Amino acid sequence: MLMKNLRMEGFVVGRYKVRRLMKRLHLKVIQRRAYKVTTQQRPGRLVADNILDQQFDPQRMNQVWAGDVTYLRTAEGWMYLAIVMDLYSRRIIGWAMNKHMTVDLVNRALNMAIHLRQPRHDLLFHSDRGSQYTSQAFQGLLKQHKITPSMSGKGACWDNAVVERFFGSLKNEWLLNMFYLQRDDMAHDVETYIKYYNQDRLHTANNCCSLIEYESLNKVSGLC
């Protein structure tokens, strides 16, 4: 990916030259770390079938969305980030942050996505079985907009792997070794990364286009 970015800037380089330059500059690739699970399932909540079944490549925009929640550490305490991703382009179309992991948090992220995209009524929303997603309030919001729920199998993190990959990129590309004194500073940096992730970051899954560029190109070609 570094090679492709350099080529876009006009440099004539191959992967071996990039490796030599990284070695000369003492640059190293840092492997992603594992993070704790935030899923908190409560007995008696309605759990949907796993309709998505790891089919992460829909044919058009607003066909399959996926959501999840992750945690972020600050000196003031935890911050929780809920996102909504369109699996077609992998673009983050809704997000919300708060110091509490509540139903309101995931509702706000979904409402942001709905306001942005105005989806048709054949949309699938995939999540884990956390209490926020199985709550009556969130399921009611899906029903109100005629969105079909889908949920991962119990303890099956790979069932929502694309969203987990975004969280890994956020924490390892942007927040690694950063210490935030205040939640507001964390929130500002996360929003900055999401904008970068959508608008500028190149993605191999999208022919090395940015997410917004990929959507725009496919709108022109009539694929969306």
C-alpha positions as CSV (number, residue, x, y, z in Angstrom):
1,M,0.0,0.0,0.0
2,L,2.9,2.4,0.7
3,M,4.3,1.6,-2.8
4,K,0.9,2.5,-4.3
5,N,0.7,5.8,-2.4
6,L,4.2,6.8,-3.5
7,R,3.4,6.0,-7.1
8,M,0.3,8.2,-6.9
9,E,2.6,11.0,-5.7
10,G,4.8,10.6,-8.8
11,F,7.6,8.5,-7.4
12,V,8.9,5.6,-9.5
13,V,9.3,2.7,-7.0
14,G,8.7,-1.0,-6.7
15,R,8.1,-3.0,-3.5
16,Y,11.8,-3.9,-3.1
17,K,12.9,-0.3,-3.3
18,V,10.2,0.6,-0.8
19,R,11.6,-2.2,1.5
20,R,15.1,-0.8,1.2
21,L,13.9,2.7,1.9
22,M,12.0,1.6,5.0
23,K,15.1,-0.3,6.2
24,R,17.3,2.8,5.7
25,L,14.8,5.0,7.5
26,H,14.3,2.4,10.3
27,L,10.6,2.1,9.5
28,K,8.8,-1.1,10.7
29,V,5.4,-2.6,10.1
30,I,3.6,-3.0,13.4
31,Q,1.3,-6.0,13.7
32,R,-2.3,-5.5,14.9
33,R,-3.0,-6.4,18.5
34,A,-6.1,-8.2,19.7
35,Y,-8.6,-6.3,21.7
36,K,-11.2,-7.4,24.2
37,V,-14.8,-8.2,23.1
38,T,-17.5,-5.6,24.0
39,T,-20.5,-7.8,23.3
40,Q,-22.8,-8.1,26.3
41,Q,-25.7,-10.4,25.6
42,R,-28.7,-10.5,27.9
43,P,-31.0,-13.4,28.4
44,G,-34.5,-13.1,26.8
45,R,-33.4,-10.7,24.0
46,L,-34.5,-11.4,20.5
47,V,-31.6,-12.7,18.4
48,A,-31.9,-12.7,14.6
49,D,-30.6,-15.4,12.2
50,N,-27.2,-15.0,10.6
51,I,-28.6,-14.1,7.2
52,L,-25.3,-12.5,6.0
53,D,-23.3,-15.7,6.7
54,Q,-20.0,-14.0,6.0
55,Q,-21.0,-12.9,2.5
56,F,-19.1,-9.6,2.7
57,D,-19.3,-8.6,-1.0
58,P,-22.8,-7.3,-1.9
59,Q,-23.4,-6.1,-5.4
60,R,-24.5,-2.6,-4.8
61,M,-24.6,0.2,-2.2
62,N,-27.3,0.1,0.5
63,Q,-27.7,-3.6,0.2
64,V,-25.9,-4.7,3.3
65,W,-24.8,-2.5,6.3
66,A,-22.9,-3.8,9.3
67,G,-22.4,-2.3,12.7
68,D,-20.4,-2.8,15.9
69,V,-19.1,-1.1,19.0
70,T,-15.5,-0.8,20.2
71,Y,-13.8,0.8,23.2
72,L,-11.1,3.5,23.4
73,R,-9.1,4.4,26.5
74,T,-8.5,8.0,27.8
75,A,-7.3,9.4,31.1
76,E,-10.9,10.4,31.8
77,G,-12.1,6.8,31.3
78,W,-13.4,4.7,28.4
79,M,-15.0,6.0,25.2
80,Y,-17.2,3.8,23.1
81,L,-17.4,4.1,19.3
82,A,-20.4,2.7,17.4
83,I,-20.1,2.6,13.6
84,V,-22.2,1.6,10.6
85,M,-20.4,0.4,7.4
86,D,-21.7,-0.1,3.9
87,L,-20.2,-3.5,3.0
88,Y,-20.3,-2.7,-0.7
89,S,-17.6,0.0,-0.5
90,R,-16.5,-0.5,3.1
91,R,-17.3,3.2,3.7
92,I,-18.2,4.3,7.3
93,I,-21.6,6.0,6.8
94,G,-22.6,6.4,10.4
95,W,-20.9,6.7,13.8
96,A,-21.4,7.9,17.3
97,M,-19.2,8.2,20.5
98,N,-20.1,8.3,24.2
99,K,-18.6,7.4,27.5
100,H,-21.3,4.9,28.0
101,M,-22.1,1.9,25.8
102,T,-25.8,2.3,25.5
103,V,-28.7,1.6,23.1
104,D,-28.7,5.3,22.3
105,L,-25.2,5.1,21.0
106,V,-26.0,2.5,18.3
107,N,-29.3,4.2,17.5
108,R,-27.4,7.5,16.8
109,A,-24.9,5.7,14.5
110,L,-27.7,4.1,12.6
111,N,-29.8,7.3,12.3
112,M,-26.8,9.1,10.9
113,A,-26.4,6.4,8.2
114,I,-30.1,6.5,7.4
115,H,-30.0,10.3,7.1
116,L,-27.0,10.2,4.8
117,R,-28.1,7.3,2.5
118,Q,-31.9,7.3,2.6
119,P,-31.9,3.5,1.8
120,R,-34.5,1.5,0.0
121,H,-36.5,-1.1,1.8
122,D,-34.4,-4.2,0.9
123,L,-31.5,-3.4,3.2
124,L,-29.9,-5.9,5.5
125,F,-28.2,-4.8,8.8
126,H,-25.7,-7.2,10.4
127,S,-24.4,-6.9,13.9
128,D,-23.3,-9.1,16.8
129,R,-25.7,-10.3,19.6
130,G,-24.8,-7.5,22.0
131,S,-27.6,-6.2,24.2
132,Q,-27.6,-2.8,22.4
133,Y,-28.4,-4.5,19.1
134,T,-31.0,-7.0,20.5
135,S,-32.8,-4.2,22.4
136,Q,-36.4,-3.4,21.6
137,A,-35.4,0.2,20.8
138,F,-32.8,-0.7,18.2
139,Q,-34.9,-3.5,16.7
140,G,-37.8,-1.1,16.6
141,L,-35.7,1.4,14.7
142,L,-34.8,-1.3,12.1
143,K,-38.4,-2.2,11.8
144,Q,-39.5,1.4,11.4
145,H,-37.2,1.8,8.3
146,K,-38.0,-1.7,7.0
147,I,-34.4,-2.9,7.5
148,T,-33.9,-6.7,8.0
149,P,-31.7,-7.7,11.0
150,S,-28.9,-10.3,10.8
151,M,-26.7,-11.3,13.7
152,S,-23.4,-13.2,14.1
153,G,-23.3,-16.6,15.7
154,K,-22.5,-16.7,19.4
155,G,-18.9,-15.9,20.0
156,A,-18.2,-15.9,16.2
157,C,-16.1,-12.7,15.7
158,W,-15.4,-13.7,12.0
159,D,-19.0,-13.2,11.2
160,N,-18.4,-9.4,11.4
161,A,-14.8,-9.5,10.2
162,V,-14.9,-6.5,7.9
163,V,-16.0,-4.1,10.7
164,E,-13.5,-5.6,13.1
165,R,-10.8,-4.9,10.5
166,F,-11.8,-1.3,10.5
167,F,-11.4,-1.1,14.2
168,G,-8.0,-2.7,13.9
169,S,-6.9,-0.1,11.3
170,L,-8.2,2.8,13.5
171,K,-6.3,1.5,16.6
172,N,-3.1,0.5,14.9
173,E,-2.8,3.2,12.2
174,W,-4.0,6.2,14.1
175,L,-4.3,5.7,17.9
176,L,-1.3,3.3,18.6
177,N,0.9,4.6,21.4
178,M,-1.3,7.7,21.7
179,F,-2.4,8.7,25.2
180,Y,-5.5,11.0,25.5
181,L,-6.1,13.0,28.6
182,Q,-9.6,14.0,27.6
183,R,-12.5,12.2,25.8
184,D,-13.1,15.3,23.6
185,D,-9.6,14.9,22.1
186,M,-10.1,11.3,21.4
187,A,-13.5,12.0,19.7
188,H,-11.9,14.6,17.5
189,D,-9.1,12.3,16.4
190,V,-11.5,9.4,15.7
191,E,-13.7,11.7,13.5
192,T,-10.5,12.9,11.7
193,Y,-9.5,9.3,11.0
194,I,-13.0,8.3,9.7
195,K,-12.8,11.2,7.2
196,Y,-9.4,10.1,6.1
197,Y,-10.5,6.5,5.9
198,N,-13.4,7.4,3.7
199,Q,-11.8,10.1,1.5
200,D,-8.1,9.4,1.2
201,R,-7.0,6.0,2.4
202,L,-6.4,3.5,-0.5
203,H,-8.1,0.1,-0.1
204,T,-6.9,-3.0,-1.9
205,A,-10.5,-4.4,-1.8
206,N,-11.6,-1.5,-4.0
207,N,-8.9,-1.6,-6.7
208,C,-6.7,0.7,-4.6
209,C,-9.3,3.5,-4.7
210,S,-10.5,5.5,-1.7
211,L,-14.0,4.5,-0.6
212,I,-15.7,7.6,-1.8
213,E,-13.9,7.5,-5.1
214,Y,-14.9,3.8,-5.5
215,E,-18.6,4.7,-4.9
216,S,-18.4,7.6,-7.3
217,L,-16.8,5.6,-10.1
218,N,-19.4,2.8,-9.8
219,K,-22.3,5.3,-9.7
220,V,-21.1,6.6,-13.1
221,S,-20.8,3.1,-14.5
222,G,-24.3,2.3,-13.2
223,L,-23.2,-0.5,-10.8
224,C,-24.7,1.2,-7.7
